[in-house]
Amino acid sequence: MPKEKPHLNLVFIGHVDHGKSTTVGRLFYDLGLVDQRKLEELRKEAEEKGKAGFEFAYVMDKLKEERERGITIDVAYRDFETPKYHFTIIDAPGHVDFIKNMITGAAQADAAVLVVAATEGVQPQTREHAILAKTLGINQLIVAINKMDMVNYDQKKFEEVKSEVEKILKGFGYDISKVVFIPISALKGDNVVKKSENMPWYNGPTLYEALDKLEEPPRPIDKPLRIPIQDVYTIKGVGTVPVGRVESGVLKVGDKVLFMPVNKTAEVKSIEMHHEPLQEAKPGDNVGFNVKGVGKDDIKRGDVASHPDNPATVATRFKARIVVLNHPTAITVGYTP
């Protein structure tokens, strides 16, 4: 895919079963990125597993366990384009058991879509994901109030849930005037890409239109190279491939990189984003890069890649602002999250 358009990372967050993966699947289907034959295959698979209606979610949920349980467990990545942007979509798990995986996904995002079911309104992971997104510095938020088909496309119900969500977002420090609320039905396709005929009372943007109106965050291209490593793979016939998001600076094919704190140096042989080769990667790009000189066991998640002439600083102590979620009313000596 050509890279002329600015690149944005977008995470879908929200409570389990509120329709995050289904919303993403519908978006891809309506944009023509999933063909009818593939969707029919997924529909059949969903019905066989007793998960009728999950075919759109299956577009993103790849793991066998995810399909059988009907929930997203790990973080999934796909990309698509709007007239203005090239997006990487990060579909984060909503289940409480997989909150660490959700943080992993959200930490890489420039903007978030918070999916809230009109049938249930604000739930525990709605709150938790919203505060995590804010804590991780995601200030651009779109709220998709989903499952409107299950409440008869009722405006009153939409306003009720919207008011509930506004209240919690205000409490977390979001500027509500900049948050877009969209009534959608991911399963039926209302207001995802196509304007809904079932909600004539709504005259705002579709989800697709709202995504195109997001602002591109500043990209620290002139700062030293920093890539926090997300994962490391050994790919047959290729070699060691660390994966991560470029936070600052530029990574080029042929560069020498230094991984800290392990103090291992390697040479960049190739760079890819969404299986497309790149000559260079810039801030905001989620890339895999093949390196020569280190093995998979030499580096791990949390290490930082930098250029040897300006290495990432290693510290044994640092000051932190800690946000504790789901804590007891009082935090006493001996408490651990």
C-alpha positions in Angstrom: 0.0 0.0 0.0 1.4 3.4 -0.9 2.6 5.5 2.0 1.9 9.0 0.7 -0.9 9.6 3.2 -0.2 10.5 6.8 -0.3 7.3 9.0 -2.5 7.1 12.1 -2.8 4.3 14.6 -6.3 3.7 15.7 -7.4 1.4 18.6 -10.9 0.1 19.2 -11.6 -0.2 22.9 -14.6 -1.0 25.2 -16.3 -3.6 27.3 -16.3 -7.3 26.3 -19.1 -8.2 23.8 -20.0 -4.5 23.0 -19.0 -5.1 19.4 -15.5 -3.8 18.8 -14.3 -6.6 16.5 -17.7 -6.6 14.7 -17.4 -2.9 14.1 -14.0 -3.3 12.6 -15.1 -6.3 10.5 -18.1 -4.3 9.2 -15.9 -1.3 8.4 -13.6 -3.6 6.3 -16.5 -5.4 4.6 -18.2 -2.1 3.6 -14.9 -0.8 2.3 -14.6 -3.8 0.0 -11.6 -5.2 1.9 -13.4 -8.5 2.7 -15.3 -10.1 -0.2 -18.7 -11.7 0.0 -17.4 -15.2 -0.4 -15.0 -14.8 2.6 -17.8 -13.4 4.7 -20.0 -16.4 3.8 -17.2 -18.7 4.9 -16.9 -16.8 8.2 -20.7 -16.8 8.7 -20.8 -20.6 8.2 -17.9 -21.0 10.7 -19.6 -18.8 13.2 -22.9 -20.8 12.9 -21.0 -24.1 13.3 -19.4 -22.8 16.5 -22.8 -21.7 17.8 -21.8 -18.0 17.4 -24.2 -16.8 14.8 -23.7 -13.1 14.1 -20.0 -13.3 14.8 -18.9 -13.4 11.2 -17.8 -9.7 11.1 -15.8 -10.2 14.4 -14.0 -13.1 12.8 -12.4 -10.8 10.3 -10.1 -9.6 13.1 -10.3 -12.5 15.6 -7.7 -14.9 14.2 -6.9 -17.3 17.1 -8.9 -20.5 17.4 -9.6 -19.8 21.0 -10.9 -16.4 20.2 -13.4 -17.8 17.7 -14.6 -20.5 20.1 -15.0 -18.1 23.0 -16.3 -15.3 20.9 -14.0 -12.7 22.5 -10.7 -11.0 21.4 -7.8 -12.2 23.5 -4.7 -10.7 21.9 -4.2 -7.5 19.9 -4.9 -7.7 16.2 -3.7 -5.3 13.5 -5.1 -4.5 10.0 -4.8 -1.5 7.8 -7.1 0.6 5.5 -7.4 4.0 4.0 -9.7 7.0 4.1 -9.4 9.9 1.6 -7.1 11.6 4.0 -5.3 9.0 6.1 -3.6 5.5 6.0 -4.8 3.8 9.2 -3.5 0.9 11.2 -6.4 -0.5 13.2 -5.5 -2.1 16.6 -8.4 -4.2 17.9 -7.8 -4.5 21.6 -9.4 -7.2 23.9 -12.3 -6.1 26.1 -12.3 -8.9 28.5 -10.9 -8.1 32.0 -8.6 -11.1 31.9 -6.7 -9.6 28.9 -6.3 -6.0 30.1 -2.5 -6.2 29.7 -2.9 -7.0 26.1 -5.3 -4.1 25.8 -2.7 -1.8 27.3 -0.2 -3.1 24.7 -2.5 -2.1 21.9 -3.6 1.3 23.3 0.0 2.3 24.0 0.6 2.4 20.3 -2.5 4.4 19.3 -2.9 8.0 18.2 -6.7 7.9 18.5 -9.4 5.6 19.9 -12.9 4.5 19.1 -14.7 3.6 22.3 -17.5 1.1 21.5 -20.4 1.1 23.9 -23.5 -1.1 23.5 -26.8 0.8 23.6 -28.3 -2.3 25.2 -26.0 -2.1 28.3 -24.5 1.4 28.4 -21.4 2.0 30.5 -19.8 -1.2 32.0 -16.6 -1.9 34.0 -14.3 -2.2 31.0 -15.9 0.9 29.4 -14.6 2.9 32.3 -11.3 1.1 32.6 -10.4 1.4 28.9 -11.4 5.0 28.8 -9.2 6.0 31.7 -6.3 3.9 30.3 -6.6 5.6 27.0 -6.5 9.0 28.6 -3.5 7.9 30.8 -1.7 6.7 27.8 -2.0 10.1 26.2 -4.9 9.3 23.7 -6.8 12.6 23.5 -8.7 12.0 20.3 -11.7 9.9 20.9 -14.8 8.8 18.9 -17.6 7.1 20.8 -19.6 4.5 18.7 -22.8 3.7 20.5 -23.4 0.2 19.0 -26.3 -2.3 18.8 -28.8 0.5 17.9 -30.8 -2.2 16.0 -31.4 -3.9 19.3 -33.1 -0.8 20.8 -35.2 -0.1 17.7 -32.9 2.7 16.7 -34.4 4.8 19.5 -33.0 8.3 19.8 -34.0 8.5 23.5 -31.9 5.4 24.2 -28.9 6.9 22.3 -29.1 10.2 24.2 -29.4 8.3 27.5 -26.2 6.2 26.9 -24.4 9.3 25.4 -25.1 11.2 28.6 -23.8 8.3 30.7 -20.6 8.1 28.6 -20.1 11.9 28.7 -20.2 11.9 32.4 -17.4 9.4 32.8 -15.3 10.9 30.1 -15.5 14.4 31.7 -14.4 12.8 35.0 -11.3 11.4 33.2 -10.4 14.8 31.8 -11.7 14.5 28.2 -12.9 17.7 26.4 -16.4 16.5 25.6 -16.8 19.3 22.9 -14.1 17.4 20.9 -15.6 13.9 21.3 -17.9 12.7 18.5 -20.8 10.4 19.4 -22.2 8.2 16.6 -25.2 5.8 16.8 -24.3 2.6 14.9 -25.3 -0.9 14.3 -22.1 -2.8 13.3 -24.1 -6.0 12.6 -26.6 -4.3 10.2 -24.2 -1.7 8.9 -25.9 1.5 10.1 -23.6 4.6 10.2 -20.3 2.6 10.0 -19.5 3.4 6.4 -22.9 4.0 5.0 -25.4 6.5 6.3 -28.3 4.9 8.2 -31.8 5.2 6.9 -33.1 3.9 10.2 -32.0 6.9 12.2 -33.2 10.0 10.3 -32.9 11.9 13.6 -29.1 11.7 13.5 -27.4 14.1 11.1 -23.8 13.7 12.1 -20.9 11.8 10.4 -20.7 8.1 9.9 -17.8 6.4 11.7 -15.8 6.3 8.5 -16.3 10.1 8.0 -15.4 10.9 11.6 -12.1 9.0 11.2 -11.2 11.2 8.3 -11.7 14.3 10.5 -9.2 13.2 13.1 -6.1 15.4 13.5 -2.6 14.1 12.7 -0.5 14.3 15.9 2.9 16.0 15.8 5.6 13.5 14.7 9.1 13.9 16.3 11.0 13.1 13.2 14.1 15.2 14.1 14.5 13.6 17.6 16.9 10.6 18.1 15.6 7.2 17.0 13.5 5.3 19.6 11.6 2.1 19.0 10.2 0.3 22.1 10.1 -3.4 21.1 6.7 -5.0 21.1 7.7 -8.5 20.2 10.5 -10.5 18.5 10.0 -13.2 15.9 12.3 -15.7 14.1 11.0 -16.0 10.5 12.1 -18.9 8.4 14.3 -17.8 5.5 14.5 -14.2 6.9 15.9 -14.3 10.5 15.3 -12.2 13.5 12.5 -9.7 13.2 11.8 -7.2 16.1 8.4 -5.5 15.9 7.5 -2.1 17.3 6.2 1.4 16.8 8.7 4.1 15.8 8.2 6.8 18.6 10.8 9.2 17.3 13.5 9.6 14.7 13.8 7.6 11.4 14.8 4.0 10.9 16.4 3.2 7.5 17.5 0.0 5.7 21.3 -0.4 6.3 21.2 1.4 9.7 23.1 0.1 12.7 20.8 -0.2 15.7 21.6 -0.6 19.4 19.1 -2.5 21.6 19.1 -1.3 25.2 19.4 -2.2 28.1 20.9 -5.5 26.6 23.6 -3.5 24.8 23.4 -5.5 21.5 24.1 -4.0 18.1 22.6 -5.2 14.8 22.2 -4.1 11.2 18.8 -3.4 9.6 18.5 -5.6 6.5 14.8 -4.8 5.6 11.7 -3.0 7.0 8.1 -3.9 6.5 4.7 -2.5 7.5 1.6 -4.6 6.7 3.8 -6.9 4.5 4.8 -3.9 2.3 8.6 -3.2 2.1 9.8 0.2 3.3 13.1 2.0 2.8 12.5 4.0 6.0 10.1 4.1 8.9 9.0 7.3 10.6 7.3 8.1 13.9 3.9 6.4 14.2 4.8 3.5 11.9 4.2 0.0 13.3 7.0 -2.0 11.7 8.8 -5.3 11.6 12.5 -5.0 10.8 14.9 -7.8 9.9 18.2 -7.5 11.8 21.5 -9.2 11.3 23.8 -9.8 14.3 21.3 -10.6 17.1 19.1 -13.6 17.8 15.5 -13.8 19.0 16.7 -14.6 22.5 19.0 -11.6 22.7 16.2 -9.0 22.8 12.7 -8.9 24.3 9.6 -6.9 24.7 10.4 -3.6 26.5 13.9 -3.2 25.0 14.4 0.0 23.0 16.1 0.2 19.7 18.1 3.4 19.0 21.1 4.5 16.9 24.5 3.6 18.5 25.6 7.3 18.4 22.6 8.3 20.5 21.6 5.3 22.6 18.4 5.1 24.7 19.2 6.0 28.3 19.3 3.2 30.9 18.2 4.1 34.4 17.8 2.1 37.7 15.4 4.7 39.2 12.8 7.0 37.7 10.0 9.2 38.9 6.5 7.9 38.0 2.9 9.0 38.2 1.0 5.9 38.9 -2.7 5.4 38.1 -4.3 2.5 40.1 -7.4 0.9 38.5 -9.9 -1.1 40.4 -8.3 -0.4 43.7 -9.8 -0.9 47.2 -11.2 2.3 48.8 -7.9 2.6 50.8 -4.4 1.6 49.6 -2.4 0.4 52.6 1.0 -1.1 53.2 1.3 -4.5 51.4 -1.3 -3.7 48.7 -0.4 -5.0 45.2 -2.6 -4.5 42.1 
